[in-house]
Every structure is written in C-alpha cells, then in structure tokens.
Amino acid sequence: MNASRELDGRVAIVTGAGRNIGRAIALELAAGGAAVVVNTRSNAAEADAVVKEIEAQGGAALAVTGDVVDAAAMDKLVAATVKRFSRVDYLINNAALRGEQPIEEMSYADWRKVLDVTLDGAFHCVKAALPHLRKSGAGSIVNIGGLSSHTGSKNRVHVVTAKAGLVGLTRALAHDLAGDDITVNCVAPGLVATARQRDFVEPHHHSIHATLSGKRGSPQDVATIVRFLCGPGARFVTGQTIHASGGAFIP
C-alpha cells in the first residue's frame, strides 16, 4: 500500500467542514485518498469551495448542508453520502459552537444552543452513520474536543461542559463499538491560529495557557492527527483523547 494514499477506497463525513479546522481535516483526509463529504450547517458556498479544492487535487468530494442539531437532516446527510459513494468509513464530529458568557447572564436557551450543536449533534451523526460504519470493517469516529474542557475556562461553562461531554461520549462509544471494529477517539486542539471574525474576543483560557514553544498551532496540526486515527496504523487506538495543544495542557 502506498503510505501517502492509505485511505484509498474509504469515505469520510466531516461536519463543520467549511472553514478552519474542519476544512483542514477534509483536505487532509482527501489527501490520504478518502472521498470526503463536506458538511456545513447552511453555508453552501463554503462547502462548495472546499469540494473544489479537493477536486482540484484529484480527489472526490460532495458538499451537503444540514444542521447537526436536526436528526432528520443528519439521516439525509448520510443517505446522500451512501447514494454518491456507497459507504461510510469515517465520521468526524467537528461542528461546534463557542463563546463566552457569565453564568449569571446565561439563559437556558444559551446553554442548550451550545450543547445541542456540540454534544447532541455528535449523537445524531453517530446514530445516522452507525449502520454503515458497522459495515466498514475498519470504521473510525473522531470527535473534536477542546483544551478548555480539560483546563476549565472563565465564562465558558456551556462550552466546557459540551466539550467535556464529547470525552465521555468517546469513552463510552469505544466500549460499545469495539466489537464492530469501530475505533472512537477524541482530538483536543489547543491554541490554534485560525481565521476569526472581526468581532472575535480572545477566550480567557488563551491568556492563561501557553504552548511550550510559545507558538500557536495550525488547523493542519489537528488534521494530521485525525488522518492518522482514521488510518490502518491506528486500529489499536480507541477510547483516547489526544491533545494537539503544543504542551499547553499535559495530562
């Protein structure tokens, strides 16, 4: 097997794949040979742009919009994937919401909005993809966590809780799905330099944690770990949280 195309013949779904880490993961899995379904909530232009990038490099890709909060939409996402590519081997749960808000100002709706996307969305995607992952014989689920779920962070109780929930989901699913030859792992990015909106406010934990080198990582640093976890060299790795934080957090 050509090591540079170790994912040939496989099919991946990446949620929240229109920009930043999700986009990098989609491109990296395609570079490994996988056909990639690029999911965004509603921004078809972003999804189409990532598909064009993959196709320009000789890869196969499909753009599908749909909100991970909507279980029926995720069923349609998986159905579109199987219709186009006949299978699902990898599910990357990257879609998430972030933000900072003091607990005393946080409404239940604010709380639920973050948990619905980050945690419940991952549940819906797993449920939709599971029958096909079981048929794969070498399926992988990779949940994208975060630094603050391990360190805590001021004014992020909803985000920290949701991302910590992904760690629990990872461990539980690893047990449930081991007999189906499906590995389940979590990648926790740390201080990653990504494109930000103009009104972006630097999270509190970014100011109190630093990488050992003093440099921030890139989306590509996260994407390469995801590719490894999907590949044949990681079949004995499951139920783990792997930190891509440059040493900002050392368990």
N, C-alpha and C positions, 0 to 999 in steps of 0.2 A: 504493500500500500504506500502510495505517495504521501509522506507525512504532511505535506502542505495542503493536501485535499482529503484529510482524514474523515471529513463529514460528508463525502460524496454519497448521493442517494438518500440522504436524510432531509427531513423537513422540519423547520422551526417556526414557531409563532412567538413574536416579541411584542408585548404590549407597551404602550407609551414610547413607540419607536421613532417618532418624528424628529426628535432632536436630542442633543447632548448624549447621555449615557445610553439611552435606548437606541438611538441611531448608530452609535459606535458598535453596540452589540450586534445589531442587524448586519452591518457591513462586515464585521469580523466573522460571524457565522457563515456568511456568504463566501468570504474568502477561503473558508475551510471546506467549501463545496456544498453546503446545505442550501436548499431552496428556502427562502425566508418570506413569511407573511408579516408585513409591516402594519401594525395596528396603531391607530391614533383614535382619540375619542371622537373628534369631529373635523379636524383639520386635514381634509383630503389632499390639499396642496403639499403639506409637509410629508405625508405618507408617500405621495406620488414622487416627490423629489428623491426620497431615499430609494425607492424602487428603481428610479432611473439611474442612480449612482451604482446600484448593484448590477443592473443590466448592462451598463456601460463597461463594466469589468468582466462581462461574460457570464454573470450569474443569473439565477432565476428568482423572481420575487413577485409578490402580489400585495397590493395595498387594500386594506379593509378597515373602514371606520366603524366604530362601535364603542359604546361606553361600558367599561368593565363592571360598572355597578348594575347593569342590566343583564340578568342571567340569560334572557332570551337572545339578546344581542351577541353574547358570547357563544351560544349554541350556533347562531348564524355564522359567526366568525370561523368556528371550527368546521362547520359544514362547507363554507366557501373554500377553506384550506384543503379539505379532502376532495372536493369536487375538482379543484385545479391540480393538486399534487398527489392525491390518492392515499395520503398517510399523514400522521403527525408523530414526530420522534422527540421533539424538544419543545418545552413550554418555558418561556422566560417571563416571569411576572415582574415587570418593571414599572408599570403605571402606578403613580402615587401623587398625593397632594402634600404640600408642605406649607409652612407659615408659622408665624409667632403671634401669640395672643395670651395675655394673662388669664389664669383660670377664672378669676372673678368676673372677667368680661366675656368669657366663652359661653355661648348658649349650647344647649344640647344639639341643635342643628349644626353648629360649627363643629362640635365633636364628631357627630355622625358623618358629616361630609368627608372628613379625612379618613375615618375608619372604613367607610363604605368603599372608597376607591382603593386604598392601600391593602386592607386586610380582606374585606368581603369580596373585593374584585378578584383577588388571587383565588379565593374559594370558588367563585363562579367559573373562573378559567380552568381550574383543575377539574371540576365536575364535568365541564363540557368536553375537555380534551381526553379525559381518562380512558374511555373505551379504546381510543386509538393509540394512546401511549402504551396500553397493555399489549396491543398487537405488535408494537415495535420490536420487542425483544431486547432493546437497548435504549429505553426511554430515559429522559432526564427532565427534571423540573428544577429550575434555578430561580429562587426568589431574591429580589434585590432589596436588601435591608438598608441599614444606615448606621453611621457612627454614634449618633445621639441615643439610639436605642440601647447602647451598652454603657455610655458615659452619663446619660441624662443631659438635660439642657433646659435652661430657663425659658419659660413661656412657650414650651412645646409639648405640653402634656398629651395632646391628641396625636402628634406626630410620633413621639417617643413610644407611646402605647401601641400605636398601629404597627410600627416597625418591629417592636419587641414581639408583637403577636406573630409576625412573619417568622421569627426564630422558632417559636413554639410550633407553628404550622409545619415548618421544615422538619423538626424532630419527629413530630407525630406521623407525618406522611411517610417519612423514611421507614418507619416501622410498618405502617400499613401496606406499603407498596413494594417492599423488598422482595416478596415472593413473586412479583410480576416483573422482576428485573428492571425496575424503575428506580433510579437514584434521585434523591431530593436533597438539594443543598441551598445555602444562602450565601450571597456575596454582600458584604457590608462595606460600601465605599466610605472613605473618609473625606478629607479636604481635597475636592476635585475641582479644577478650574473649568467651568462651563459657561456658556453664553447666558447672560442674565438680562431680565427686563430692566428698563430704566429705573423703575421704582423699587428695585430689589433692595432689601435690607439684609445685611450680613447677619446670619444666625449667631446667637450668643455663643454657642459652643465653638464656633470658628475662632473666636477671640481668646479662648482659654485652652485650646488644644493646638499643638503644632506638630508637624511631621519631624522626624529625626534629621532629615536633610535640610529642613527649612523651606522646601519646595512643595508645591501642590501637585497632585497627580493629574492625570488626564482621563477623559472617558475611555480612551484606548486601554489604559491600565486595568480598568474594570472589565472591559470587553474580552481581553485575552484570557482572563481567569474563567469567564463564562464559557468561552470556547473550549478550554481545557476540560471543564466539568461536563461538557456535553460529549466529549470525545472518548475514544476507546481506552485512553490511558488513565481515565478517572473512574472506571467501573467499580473500583473497590472503595470509592469515596462517597459516603452518603450520610445524611443527618448532620452535616457540618456547617458551621458558619466560618467563612474565610474572609479575613479582614484585608481590604485593599485601602489601607489608611496611611501608608508610609511611616508606620510606627507611632501614629498619633494615639492609637489605642493598642496596648499589648495585653492580651488576656493572661 
